[in-house]
Amino acid sequence: MSIRVIGAGYGRTGTASLKVALEQLDFGPCYHMSEVFDHPEFVPLWEQAGRGNGDWDAIFDGYQACVDFPACTHWRTLMEVYPEAKVLLSVRDAGRWFESVHETIMSPMANGMFEQSPMHQMLKLNIYDLFDGRVTERAHMIDCFNRHTEEVTRSVPGDRLLVFEAKMGWGPLCEFLGVDAPATPYPHVNTREDFAKLFGAADSPEEVSKRNQDPEQSIFTERG
């Protein structure tokens, strides 16, 4: 099995919904940051990748797609490793993206927790360094987001790239992947409300990991 779809979009651009969608379309399993929470053995592999020596066969063994951090950080390398894979750039309004990030995965509370966790170095190398550590600075983060979108759009051949917003639904995604659209609605997963409810101030990364393995509690599970 090999990676068939590379997600180049940053976290909080609908990547949890995109993971569910790709798996519904038989492009699964799809690798997402949730895999790192659920499988701590991935952490040293991603530290190695963050230092420029990724063992991609080990990281993506058994997976057909990848979205979200930390995989999206390495989109350019992954294009070379998997030359037949298509590239999905999930996007949203840059200002709303920053607000979402600032309230969830890079909130002051989350940043403080991760600084004390065994995942800290992996997160720094693969995510925080992308933004020079300035993840609380709105103008800087928006600029980084826009420059990333421009770079991917400019660098990936048009026949290999789909720039995708969740509100576009199944149509463009299924046409790009050459599959039929499901009869069910496009998934809507991992809202800010879910995150706030399940990533409380008293939680440790280890507690979050345990809950993510429970489909009734995971912040990566679709809600009704």
SERO-4910 file (N, C-alpha, C, O; in steps of 0.05 Angstrom, whole numbers):
BEGIN
 pado doro    nc1    nc2    nc3   cac1   cac2   cac3    cc1    cc2    cc3    oc1    oc2    oc3
  Met    A     17    -24      0      0      0      0     18     25      0     39     25     12
  Ser    A      9     46    -14     25     70    -16      6     94    -14    -18     92    -18
  Ile    A     18    117     -7      2    142     -5     -8    150    -32      7    153    -51
  Arg    A    -34    154    -34    -47    162    -59    -56    191    -58    -60    203    -79
  Val    A    -60    202    -34    -69    230    -31    -52    243    -10    -50    233     13
  Ile    A    -40    266    -17    -24    281      2    -39    306      9    -45    323     -8
  Gly    A    -46    309     35    -59    334     44    -38    355     51    -22    351     69
  Ala    A    -39    377     36    -19    399     40    -30    421     58    -16    440     64
  Gly    A    -56    419     65    -68    441     81    -62    439    110    -59    417    121
  Tyr    A    -58    462    122    -53    463    151    -76    453    167    -99    452    158
  Gly    A    -70    445    192    -91    437    211   -111    460    215   -104    483    213
  Arg    A   -136    453    221   -158    472    224   -167    484    198   -178    506    197
  Thr    A   -163    469    176   -175    476    150   -195    455    141   -198    450    117
  Gly    A   -208    442    160   -226    420    154   -213    394    150   -224    376    137
  Thr    A   -189    390    161   -174    366    156   -186    341    170   -184    319    159
  Ala    A   -199    345    193   -212    322    206   -235    312    189   -239    288    186
  Ser    A   -251    331    178   -272    323    160   -261    311    135   -273    292    124
  Leu    A   -239    321    125   -227    310    101   -217    282    105   -219    265     87
  Lys    A   -206    276    129   -198    249    135   -222    230    133   -220    209    121
  Val    A   -244    238    146   -268    221    145   -278    217    116   -285    196    108
  Ala    A   -278    240    101   -287    238     73   -270    220     56   -281    203     41
  Leu    A   -244    222     59   -226    205     43   -230    176     50   -229    158     33
  Glu    A   -234    170     75   -238    142     83   -265    132     73   -267    108     66
  Gln    A   -285    149     71   -310    141     59   -307    135     30   -322    118     19
  Leu    A   -288    148     17   -284    144    -12   -263    122    -17   -254    119    -40
  Asp    A   -257    107      3   -238     84      1   -209     93     -4   -194     79    -17
  Phe    A   -202    116      6   -174    125      6   -164    124     35   -149    142     43
  Gly    A   -171    104     49   -163    101     77   -148     75     81   -146     58     63
  Pro    A   -136     73    105   -136     93    126   -122    119    118   -103    119    101
  Cys    A   -131    140    130   -119    167    125   -105    176    150   -116    177    171
  Tyr    A    -79    183    147    -63    192    169    -69    221    176    -71    238    159
  His    A    -73    226    202    -81    253    213    -66    256    239    -57    236    251
  Met    A    -65    280    249    -51    284    275    -63    266    297    -48    259    316
  Ser    A    -87    259    294   -100    241    314    -84    215    316    -84    202    338
  Glu    A    -71    206    294    -56    181    295    -32    184    314    -24    165    328
  Val    A    -21    208    316      2    212    333     -7    211    363      7    200    380
  Phe    A    -30    224    368    -41    222    395    -47    194    404    -41    186    426
  Asp    A    -57    179    385    -66    151    391    -43    131    392    -45    110    404
  His    A    -21    138    378      2    119    376     28    133    382     41    143    364
  Pro    A     35    134    407     60    149    415     85    139    402    105    153    401
  Glu    A     84    115    391    108    105    377    114    121    352    137    119    341
  Phe    A     95    137    342    100    154    319    118    178    326    131    189    309
  Val    A    118    186    351    131    211    359    161    211    351    169    230    338
  Pro    A    177    191    358    205    192    350    209    191    319    228    203    309
  Leu    A    191    178    305    192    178    276    188    206    265    202    214    246
  Trp    A    170    221    277    165    248    267    187    267    276    193    286    262
  Glu    A    199    262    299    223    278    307    245    274    286    258    294    277
  Gln    A    249    250    277    268    244    256    261    258    230    279    269    217
  Ala    A    236    257    223    227    271    199    231    301    201    239    314    181
  Gly    A    226    312    224    230    340    229    258    349    226    264    373    221
  Arg    A    277    330    229    305    336    225    314    330    197    338    331    191
  Gly    A    295    324    179    302    320    151    309    291    143    320    287    122
  Asn    A    302    272    160    308    244    154    284    226    160    285    208    177
  Gly    A    262    232    145    237    217    150    238    189    139    246    184    117
  Asp    A    230    170    156    226    142    148    197    140    140    180    130    155
  Trp    A    191    148    115    163    150    107    150    123    104    126    120    109
  Asp    A    165    102     97    153     75     96    143     66    123    122     54    126
  Ala    A    158     73    144    150     66    171    127     83    181    108     72    193
  Ile    A    128    109    175    106    126    184     80    120    171     59    118    184
  Phe    A     80    115    145     55    112    130     49     83    123     33     78    105
  Asp    A     62     64    137     56     36    132     26     30    136     16     34    158
  Gly    A     13     21    115    -15     14    117    -34     37    111    -59     33    110
  Tyr    A    -24     61    105    -41     84    100    -42     90     70    -22     85     55
  Gln    A    -64    102     61    -67    109     33    -68    140     29    -66    149      6
  Ala    A    -72    154     50    -74    184     48    -64    196     74    -61    183     94
  Cys    A    -57    222     73    -49    236     96    -59    265     94    -59    277     73
  Val    A    -68    276    117    -77    303    119    -68    315    146    -60    299    163
  Asp    A    -69    341    148    -65    354    174    -35    354    181    -18    343    167
  Phe    A    -29    368    203     -2    366    215      2    338    226    -18    326    234
  Pro    A     26    328    228     51    340    217     57    333    188     76    343    177
  Ala    A     40    316    176     46    308    148     46    331    129     63    332    111
  Cys    A     28    350    132     26    372    113     51    389    112     57    402     92
  Thr    A     66    389    134     92    404    135    111    394    113    128    409    104
  His    A    109    368    106    128    355     89    116    350     61    125    332     47
  Trp    A     97    366     53     83    361     28    101    360      4     98    343    -14
  Arg    A    122    377      3    140    377    -20    156    352    -21    159    340    -43
  Thr    A    167    343      1    182    318      2    164    294     -5    172    276    -20
  Leu    A    140    294      6    121    272      0    114    270    -29    109    248    -39
  Met    A    112    293    -43    107    292    -71    128    277    -86    123    263   -106
  Glu    A    153    279    -77    175    265    -90    175    235    -83    181    218    -99
  Val    A    169    230    -57    169    202    -48    146    186    -61    149    163    -67
  Tyr    A    123    200    -65    100    187    -76     92    202   -102     72    217   -101
  Pro    A    106    198   -124    102    215   -148     75    211   -161     67    228   -178
  Glu    A     61    189   -155     35    185   -167     12    197   -150    -11    198   -159
  Ala    A     18    206   -126     -2    216   -108    -13    243   -117      2    260   -127
  Lys    A    -39    247   -112    -51    274   -117    -48    290    -92    -44    280    -70
  Val    A    -49    317    -95    -45    335    -73    -71    351    -68    -82    363    -86
  Leu    A    -80    350    -43   -104    365    -34    -95    388    -16    -84    383      5
  Leu    A   -100    412    -25    -94    436     -8   -120    446      4   -135    460     -9
  Ser    A   -125    438     29   -149    448     42   -144    476     52   -123    482     64
  Val    A   -163    494     48   -160    522     55   -185    533     68   -206    520     67
  Arg    A   -183    557     79   -205    572     89   -196    601     91   -173    607     86
  Asp    A   -214    619     98   -206    647    102   -184    648    123   -186    636    145
  Ala    A   -162    662    117   -138    662    134   -144    673    162   -133    663    181
  Gly    A   -160    694    163   -167    705    189   -182    686    207   -177    683    231
  Arg    A   -202    673    195   -218    653    210   -200    629    217   -204    617    238
  Trp    A   -181    622    200   -163    600    207   -147    607    232   -145    591    250
  Phe    A   -136    632    233   -121    639    256   -138    639    281   -130    628    302
  Glu    A   -162    649    280   -180    648    303   -185    620    313   -185    615    337
  Ser    A   -189    602    294   -194    574    301   -169    561    314   -171    548    335
  Val    A   -146    566    301   -121    555    312   -116    566    340   -108    552    359
  His    A   -120    592    344   -114    606    369   -133    596    391   -126    598    415
  Glu    A   -156    586    384   -175    577    404   -173    547    409   -186    536    427
  Thr    A   -157    533    393   -156    503    395   -127    493    397   -115    493    418
  Ile    A   -117    484    374    -92    469    375    -67    486    382    -47    474    390
  Met    A    -69    513    379    -46    530    387    -56    551    406    -45    573    406
  Ser    A    -76    545    422    -84    564    442    -62    566    464    -46    548    466
  Pro    A    -62    587    479    -42    589    501    -43    565    519    -22    556    528
  Met    A    -67    555    525    -69    531    542    -56    507    529    -40    493    542
  Ala    A    -62    502    504    -51    479    490    -21    482    487     -6    462    491
  Asn    A    -11    506    481     17    510    478     32    504    504     53    491    504
  Gly    A     21    513    526     33    508    552     34    478    559     54    468    570
  Met    A     12    464    553     11    436    558     32    421    542     46    404    553
  Phe    A     34    427    516     52    412    499     81    418    506     98    400    501
  Glu    A     87    442    516    114    448    524    124    428    546    148    423    548
  Gln    A    105    418    561    112    400    583    109    371    576    113    353    593
  Ser    A    102    365    551     96    337    544    119    325    528    136    339    518
  Pro    A    119    298    527    140    284    511    138    290    481    157    283    466
  Met    A    116    302    472    113    309    444    125    336    437    125    343    413
  His    A    136    350    456    144    378    451    164    381    428    159    397    410
  Gln    A    185    365    428    205    368    408    194    361    380    200    374    361
  Met    A    178    340    379    165    333    353    148    355    343    149    362    319
  Leu    A    132    367    360    114    389    352    130    413    344    123    427    325
  Lys    A    152    419    358    168    442    351    180    439    323    179    457    307
  Leu    A    192    416    318    206    411    293    187    411    269    194    420    247
  Asn    A    163    400    273    145    395    251    122    416    248    110    418    227
  Ile    A    118    432    269     95    451    268    104    479    277    104    498    261
  Tyr    A    113    482    301    118    509    312    141    523    297    140    547    293
  Asp    A    160    508    288    182    520    272    173    531    246    185    549    235
  Leu    A    151    521    235    139    532    210    133    561    214    134    577    195
  Phe    A    125    568    238    116    595    244    136    611    261    129    631    274
  Asp    A    161    601    262    182    613    278    174    615    307    183    633    322
  Gly    A    156    597    316    147    597    344    128    620    350    119    622    373
  Arg    A    121    636    331    104    660    336     74    654    332     61    669    317
  Val    A     65    633    344     38    623    338     16    640    350     -7    635    343
  Thr    A     22    658    368      1    675    379     -2    702    365    -19    718    372
  Glu    A     15    707    345     16    733    331     -2    732    306      5    719    287
  Arg    A    -24    745    307    -44    743    286    -33    750    259    -36    734    240
  Ala    A    -22    773    256    -12    782    229      9    764    218      8    757    194
  His    A     27    755    235     48    736    226     36    710    217     44    699    196
  Met    A     17    699    232      5    673    226    -11    675    200     -9    657    183
  Ile    A    -26    696    196    -41    700    172    -22    702    148    -28    690    126
  Asp    A      0    716    151     19    718    129     31    691    123     34    684     99
  Cys    A     38    675    143     48    648    139     28    631    124     35    617    105
  Phe    A      3    632    132    -18    617    119    -21    624     90    -22    606     73
  Asn    A    -22    650     84    -25    659     56     -1    651     39     -4    643     16
  Arg    A     23    654     50     47    647     35     48    617     29     56    608      8
  His    A     39    601     48     38    572     44     18    565     22     25    549      4
  Thr    A     -5    577     22    -25    572      1    -14    579    -26    -17    564    -45
  Glu    A     -1    602    -28     11    611    -53     33    593    -62     35    587    -86
  Glu    A     49    583    -44     72    566    -51     62    539    -62     72    530    -82
  Val    A     43    527    -48     33    501    -58     19    505    -85     23    489   -103
  Thr    A      3    525    -87    -12    530   -112      8    535   -136      3    526   -158
  Arg    A     29    549   -130     49    555   -151     66    531   -158     75    528   -181
  Ser    A     71    513   -138     91    492   -142     80    466   -152     94    451   -165
  Val    A     54    460   -147     43    434   -154     30    436   -182     14    454   -186
  Pro    A     36    418   -200     23    418   -226     -7    418   -224    -18    404   -206
  Gly    A    -20    433   -241    -49    436   -239    -65    410   -240    -85    407   -228
  Asp    A    -55    391   -256    -69    366   -259    -65    347   -235    -78    326   -233
  Arg    A    -48    356   -216    -43    340   -192    -54    353   -167    -52    341   -146
  Leu    A    -65    377   -170    -73    393   -146   -103    399   -146   -114    406   -167
  Leu    A   -115    398   -122   -142    409   -118   -140    427    -93   -132    419    -72
  Val    A   -147    452    -97   -150    471    -75   -179    469    -66   -198    474    -81
  Phe    A   -183    461    -41   -209    452    -32   -218    465     -6   -202    467     13
  Glu    A   -243    474     -5   -256    483     19   -278    464     26   -292    454      8
  Ala    A   -282    459     51   -302    439     60   -329    446     49   -345    428     44
  Lys    A   -336    472     47   -362    480     38   -367    472      9   -390    473      0
  Met    A   -346    464     -6   -350    455    -34   -362    428    -35   -374    421    -55
  Gly    A   -360    412    -13   -374    386    -12   -361    365    -30   -338    367    -38
  Trp    A   -377    344    -35   -366    321    -49   -358    325    -78   -339    314    -87
  Gly    A   -372    342    -92   -369    345   -121   -341    348   -131   -331    330   -144
  Pro    A   -328    370   -124   -300    374   -134   -281    353   -124   -263    345   -139
  Leu    A   -284    344    -99   -266    324    -88   -269    298   -103   -249    286   -111
  Cys    A   -293    289   -108   -297    263   -121   -289    265   -151   -278    245   -161
  Glu    A   -294    287   -164   -285    290   -191   -254    289   -193   -243    277   -211
  Phe    A   -241    302   -174   -212    303   -174   -200    275   -169   -180    268   -181
  Leu    A   -213    259   -152   -203    233   -146   -214    211   -165   -205    188   -164
  Gly    A   -233    218   -182   -243    199   -201   -261    178   -189   -261    155   -198
  Val    A   -278    186   -169   -296    167   -156   -324    180   -155   -327    204   -159
  Asp    A   -343    162   -150   -371    172   -147   -376    184   -120   -364    176   -100
  Ala    A   -393    204   -120   -400    217    -95   -419    200    -78   -438    189    -90
  Pro    A   -415    198    -52   -434    184    -35   -461    198    -34   -463    221    -40
  Ala    A   -481    183    -26   -507    194    -22   -510    210      4   -528    226      7
  Thr    A   -492    205     23   -492    218     49   -479    246     47   -463    251     29
  Pro    A   -487    264     65   -475    291     65   -445    290     70   -435    271     83
  Tyr    A   -431    310     60   -402    313     66   -399    316     96   -414    331    109
  Pro    A   -380    302    108   -377    302    138   -369    329    149   -356    345    136
  His    A   -378    334    173   -371    359    188   -361    350    215   -377    342    232
  Val    A   -335    352    220   -322    339    243   -304    359    258   -293    378    246
  Asn    A   -302    355    284   -281    369    300   -285    399    300   -267    414    292
  Thr    A   -308    408    309   -314    437    312   -299    448    335   -289    434    353
  Arg    A   -298    475    336   -285    488    359   -299    481    385   -287    478    406
  Glu    A   -326    477    384   -341    470    408   -333    442    418   -330    438    442
  Asp    A   -328    423    399   -319    397    407   -292    399    421   -287    387    442
  Phe    A   -275    415    410   -248    418    421   -249    430    449   -236    420    467
  Ala    A   -264    451    452   -266    464    478   -277    445    499   -268    446    522
  Lys    A   -297    429    492   -309    411    510   -290    388    519   -290    380    542
  Leu    A   -274    379    500   -259    354    505   -229    359    510   -215    340    515
  Phe    A   -220    384    508   -192    390    512   -191    411    535   -181    433    531
  Gly    A   -202    404    558   -205    423    580   -178    430    592   -158    416    588
  Ala    A   -178    451    608   -153    461    619   -140    441    638   -116    442    643
  Ala    A   -156    423    649   -144    404    668   -133    379    655   -121    362    668
  Asp    A   -136    377    628   -128    353    614    -98    353    608    -87    374    601
  Ser    A    -86    331    609    -58    327    600    -59    316    572    -80    305    564
  Pro    A    -37    317    556    -37    305    530    -42    275    532    -55    263    514
  Glu    A    -34    262    554    -38    234    556    -68    228    560    -78    208    549
  Glu    A    -82    245    575   -111    241    579   -126    246    553   -145    231    546
  Val    A   -117    266    538   -129    271    511   -125    247    494   -144    238    479
  Ser    A   -101    235    494    -96    211    478   -114    189    485   -125    175    467
  Lys    A   -118    184    511   -136    162    519   -164    167    509   -178    148    500
  Arg    A   -174    192    511   -201    198    502   -204    196    472   -225    187    462
  Asn    A   -183    203    458   -185    202    429   -188    173    419   -198    168    397
  Gln    A   -180    153    435   -182    126    428   -211    115    433   -218     93    425
  Asp    A   -227    131    446   -255    125    451   -272    139    431   -274    164    433
  Pro    A   -285    126    412   -300    140    391   -323    157    402   -333    174    388
  Glu    A   -331    152    426   -353    168    437   -343    194    449   -359    213    454
  Gln    A   -316    196    453   -305    220    466   -285    235    448   -279    258    454
  Ser    A   -274    222    428   -252    234    413   -259    260    401   -282    264    391
  Ile    A   -241    279    401   -244    305    387   -242    301    357   -247    320    343
  Phe    A   -235    278    348   -232    273    320   -256    256    309   -255    247    286
  Thr    A   -277    253    325   -300    237    316   -322    255    307   -327    276    319
  Glu    A   -336    247    286   -358    263    276   -380    266    296   -387    247    310
  Arg    A   -391    289    298   -413    295    317   -438    299    301   -438    308    279
  Gly    A   -461    293    314   -486    298    301   -495    327    303   -517    334    293
***
